[in-house]
């Protein structure tokens, strides 16, 4: 609580205190305030805390009924200050409850941040690329190892085995959108993130078929437009295989003889995406098999694996190097 006295009451109170031969600095010290604050109380510039008022009465040897102060509740001034602030803001920016008021307030905020150098961020415009093989491959990469949040695109891959491919993905984003792209390495996880921070780019990929948020829960699938051209199908398949695919070597010992065969596979837990991949492979002349228990699509014919690397290829050195190595170990194509 705080108290407010009339001018004549203040004069009477502090004159009575002075008669007790208490020095001004000592009085301030006893009330635990500065001398300046004490002078403000004396002149009535500010109200006094009730505890300080009662202490002054005791020092002056007055009774509590000597004066009739106005008692103010704590934070009594907040409502009045808020009202004054609101009126001042209304005068500056108009009614903020209207579209025009919000527009003026927003423009004022942009100007203020610019003048203060606080880097107020505006939505970065982009030039949307035309549908192309590069863009389709990028979409396949995103559906493999990518993720869209509301404001960011992220592709996560192995920082050791796929470092070169991470650089390739970065350049693909730069080529298509001409935006800053960051490579963020996770020191203790052998992982690297390719990161694009652009809400407009997120919206673009969402429109062409890459869902925002959890891919499986959002029923990720091959967009219909990818199926319209074999070139798009190949590019999409290459991007997906380079991130979610694997080339491996099968070894079988039969009657003491070792047989080796290469295998090609893509694994996904997205049912609709699996259906789309199988259709693409069949459209391109392949004969895929699908193992439900492993959620994996396979190419097992050696001639078809050779056809894949010859006609579709890879931009991931890891896959190319493994394919070249296994070619030297497999005795013949079957």
C-alpha positions in Angstrom: 0.0 0.0 0.0 1.0 3.6 -0.6 -0.2 6.9 0.9 -0.7 10.4 -0.5 -0.8 13.5 1.7 -1.9 17.0 1.0 0.8 19.7 0.7 0.1 21.2 4.1 0.1 17.8 5.7 3.4 17.0 4.2 4.9 20.2 5.4 3.6 19.6 8.9 4.9 16.0 9.0 8.4 16.7 7.8 8.7 19.9 10.0 7.9 17.7 13.0 10.5 15.2 11.9 13.1 18.0 11.5 12.4 19.1 15.1 13.6 15.7 16.3 17.1 16.8 15.1 17.5 14.0 12.6 19.8 14.8 9.8 18.3 14.4 6.3 20.9 11.7 5.2 20.2 9.7 8.4 16.5 9.8 7.8 17.0 8.5 4.3 19.2 5.8 5.6 16.6 4.8 8.3 13.8 4.6 5.6 16.2 2.7 3.3 15.9 5.1 0.4 18.0 7.7 -1.4 18.0 11.4 -0.3 16.6 12.2 -3.7 13.7 9.9 -3.2 13.1 11.4 0.2 13.0 14.9 -1.3 10.4 13.7 -3.9 8.2 12.4 -1.0 8.7 15.7 0.8 7.5 17.7 -2.2 4.6 15.4 -2.9 6.1 14.5 -6.3 5.5 10.7 -5.6 3.4 8.8 -3.0 5.0 7.2 0.0 4.9 3.5 1.0 2.6 3.0 3.9 5.3 1.5 6.1 7.6 4.6 5.5 4.7 6.9 6.3 4.0 5.1 9.6 7.7 5.3 10.5 7.8 9.0 9.9 4.7 9.4 12.1 6.6 7.6 14.9 9.7 9.8 14.5 7.6 12.9 14.5 5.7 11.6 17.6 2.3 11.9 15.8 -0.6 9.6 16.1 -2.1 7.8 13.1 -5.2 9.9 13.2 -3.3 13.2 12.9 -3.8 13.1 9.1 -6.2 11.6 6.6 -4.0 10.4 3.8 -5.4 8.9 0.6 -4.5 5.2 0.6 -3.5 3.7 -2.8 -3.4 0.0 -3.6 -0.2 -1.6 -5.0 0.2 -1.0 -8.7 -2.6 1.5 -8.6 -0.9 3.4 -11.4 -0.8 0.6 -13.9 -4.3 1.0 -15.3 -3.8 4.7 -15.8 -0.4 4.2 -17.4 -1.8 1.5 -19.7 -4.6 3.8 -20.7 -2.2 6.6 -21.6 0.1 4.2 -23.5 -2.9 2.9 -25.5 -4.1 6.3 -26.4 -0.6 7.3 -27.5 -0.3 4.2 -29.6 -3.7 4.8 -31.1 -2.7 8.3 -32.0 0.5 7.1 -33.7 -0.8 4.0 -35.5 -4.5 4.2 -35.6 -6.9 1.5 -34.4 -4.8 -1.7 -34.3 -7.9 -3.8 -34.4 -8.5 -2.9 -38.0 -6.6 -4.1 -41.1 -5.3 -0.5 -41.7 -4.1 -0.2 -38.2 -2.3 -3.6 -38.3 -0.7 -2.6 -41.7 0.5 0.7 -40.2 1.8 -1.0 -37.1 3.6 -3.6 -39.2 5.3 -1.0 -41.5 6.4 0.9 -38.4 7.9 -2.2 -37.0 9.8 -2.9 -40.2 11.1 0.6 -40.2 12.1 0.5 -36.6 14.0 -2.7 -37.0 15.8 -1.4 -40.1 16.9 1.8 -38.3 18.1 -0.1 -35.3 19.9 -2.7 -37.4 18.1 -5.6 -35.6 17.8 -7.6 -38.9 14.0 -7.8 -39.0 13.4 -10.8 -41.3 11.1 -10.7 -44.2 9.9 -13.7 -46.2 12.6 -14.3 -48.8 11.1 -14.4 -52.3 12.1 -17.2 -54.7 12.0 -17.8 -58.4 10.2 -21.1 -58.7 12.1 -23.5 -61.1 10.4 -25.2 -64.0 9.8 -28.9 -63.8 12.9 -30.6 -64.9 15.0 -33.8 -64.4 17.2 -32.0 -61.8 14.1 -30.9 -59.9 12.6 -34.4 -60.1 15.8 -36.0 -58.8 15.8 -33.5 -55.9 12.2 -34.5 -55.1 13.3 -38.2 -55.1 16.1 -37.3 -52.7 13.7 -35.5 -50.4 11.3 -38.5 -50.3 14.3 -40.7 -49.4 16.2 -38.8 -46.7 14.5 -35.4 -46.6 12.1 -33.7 -44.3 10.0 -30.5 -44.6 9.0 -28.4 -41.6 7.0 -25.1 -41.9 10.1 -23.0 -42.5 13.0 -25.4 -43.4 14.0 -28.2 -45.7 16.5 -30.8 -44.4 18.2 -33.8 -46.0 20.1 -36.0 -43.5 22.8 -38.4 -44.7 26.0 -40.2 -43.5 28.8 -37.7 -43.1 31.4 -40.4 -43.9 30.1 -42.6 -46.7 27.8 -39.9 -48.3 29.7 -36.7 -47.9 30.2 -36.3 -51.6 26.5 -36.8 -52.3 25.6 -34.2 -49.6 27.7 -31.7 -51.5 25.9 -32.7 -54.7 22.5 -32.2 -53.0 23.6 -28.8 -51.8 24.6 -27.7 -55.3 21.3 -29.1 -56.7 19.4 -26.8 -54.3 21.6 -23.8 -55.2 21.1 -24.5 -59.0 17.4 -24.8 -58.7 16.6 -22.0 -56.2 19.7 -19.8 -56.0 19.3 -19.8 -52.2 21.9 -20.1 -49.3 22.3 -23.8 -48.4 24.1 -24.9 -45.2 25.9 -28.2 -44.4 25.5 -29.0 -40.7 27.7 -31.8 -39.3 26.6 -33.8 -36.3 29.9 -34.3 -34.6 29.2 -37.5 -32.6 26.6 -39.1 -35.0 28.5 -39.4 -38.3 25.7 -37.5 -39.9 25.4 -34.3 -42.0 22.3 -32.2 -42.7 21.8 -30.2 -45.9 19.6 -27.3 -44.7 17.6 -24.8 -46.7 15.7 -22.2 -44.6 13.0 -20.8 -46.8 9.3 -21.0 -46.2 8.5 -20.3 -49.9 10.7 -23.2 -51.0 8.9 -25.5 -48.5 5.6 -24.4 -50.0 6.8 -25.1 -53.5 7.9 -28.7 -52.7 4.6 -29.2 -50.8 2.7 -28.2 -54.0 4.7 -30.6 -56.2 4.1 -33.6 -53.9 6.4 -33.6 -50.9 4.4 -33.5 -47.6 5.2 -31.2 -44.7 5.9 -33.1 -41.5 5.9 -36.8 -41.0 6.2 -38.5 -44.4 4.7 -41.9 -43.5 1.8 -40.4 -41.6 1.1 -38.1 -44.5 0.9 -41.1 -47.0 3.9 -40.1 -49.1 3.6 -41.3 -52.7 5.0 -40.7 -56.2 3.3 -37.6 -57.6 1.2 -38.2 -60.7 3.2 -35.7 -62.8 6.4 -37.8 -62.3 4.7 -40.6 -64.2 4.1 -38.5 -67.3 7.6 -38.8 -68.8 10.3 -41.6 -68.6 12.9 -38.9 -68.0 11.1 -37.8 -64.9 10.7 -41.4 -63.7 14.4 -42.1 -64.1 15.4 -38.9 -62.3 13.0 -39.5 -59.4 14.1 -43.2 -59.1 17.8 -42.1 -59.1 17.3 -39.5 -56.4 15.4 -42.0 -54.2 17.9 -44.9 -54.8 20.9 -42.6 -54.0 19.4 -41.9 -50.6 17.3 -45.0 -49.6 18.8 -47.6 -51.9 21.6 -50.1 -51.7 23.7 -52.3 -54.0 25.0 -55.5 -52.3 26.6 -58.8 -53.1 24.9 -62.1 -52.4 27.1 -65.2 -51.7 25.8 -68.8 -51.7 27.8 -71.9 -51.1 26.3 -74.8 -53.0 28.0 -78.3 -53.0 31.3 -76.6 -52.0 31.1 -74.0 -54.8 30.7 -70.3 -54.1 28.2 -68.4 -56.2 28.1 -64.6 -56.2 25.2 -62.4 -57.4 24.6 -58.7 -57.1 21.4 -57.3 -55.7 19.8 -53.9 -56.0 17.2 -52.7 -53.4 15.2 -49.8 -52.1 13.6 -50.0 -48.6 10.6 -47.9 -47.5 7.8 -48.1 -45.0 5.5 -46.0 -47.1 3.0 -48.3 -48.8 1.9 -45.9 -51.5 5.5 -44.9 -52.3 6.4 -48.6 -52.7 3.5 -49.0 -55.2 4.8 -46.0 -57.2 8.4 -47.3 -57.3 7.3 -50.7 -58.5 5.2 -49.1 -61.3 8.1 -46.9 -62.3 10.5 -49.9 -62.5 8.0 -51.9 -64.6 7.3 -48.9 -66.9 11.1 -48.7 -67.5 11.3 -52.4 -68.4 12.5 -53.9 -65.1 11.1 -56.9 -63.2 11.1 -55.9 -59.6 10.2 -58.2 -56.7 8.9 -57.1 -53.3 9.4 -58.6 -49.9 6.7 -57.5 -47.5 8.5 -58.6 -44.3 11.5 -56.4 -45.2 9.6 -53.6 -46.9 12.1 -53.8 -49.7 11.9 -53.8 -53.5 14.6 -55.8 -55.3 16.2 -56.1 -58.7 17.9 -59.6 -58.8 18.6 -60.1 -62.5 22.2 -59.2 -63.1 21.4 -57.8 -66.6 18.8 -55.5 -65.1 21.2 -54.2 -62.4 23.6 -53.4 -65.2 20.8 -51.7 -67.2 20.0 -49.6 -64.2 23.6 -48.3 -63.8 24.0 -47.8 -67.5 20.7 -46.1 -68.3 19.7 -44.4 -65.0 23.0 -44.2 -63.1 23.8 -42.7 -59.8 25.2 -39.4 -58.4 26.3 -41.1 -55.2 29.9 -42.3 -55.4 29.3 -44.8 -52.7 26.9 -46.8 -54.9 29.0 -46.4 -58.0 32.1 -47.7 -56.3 30.3 -50.7 -54.8 28.8 -51.5 -58.2 32.3 -51.3 -59.9 33.8 -53.5 -57.1 31.1 -56.1 -57.3 31.3 -56.3 -61.1 34.8 -57.5 -60.7 33.7 -60.3 -58.3 30.7 -61.6 -60.2 31.9 -64.2 -62.8 29.3 -63.5 -65.5 26.0 -61.8 -66.1 22.9 -63.9 -66.0 
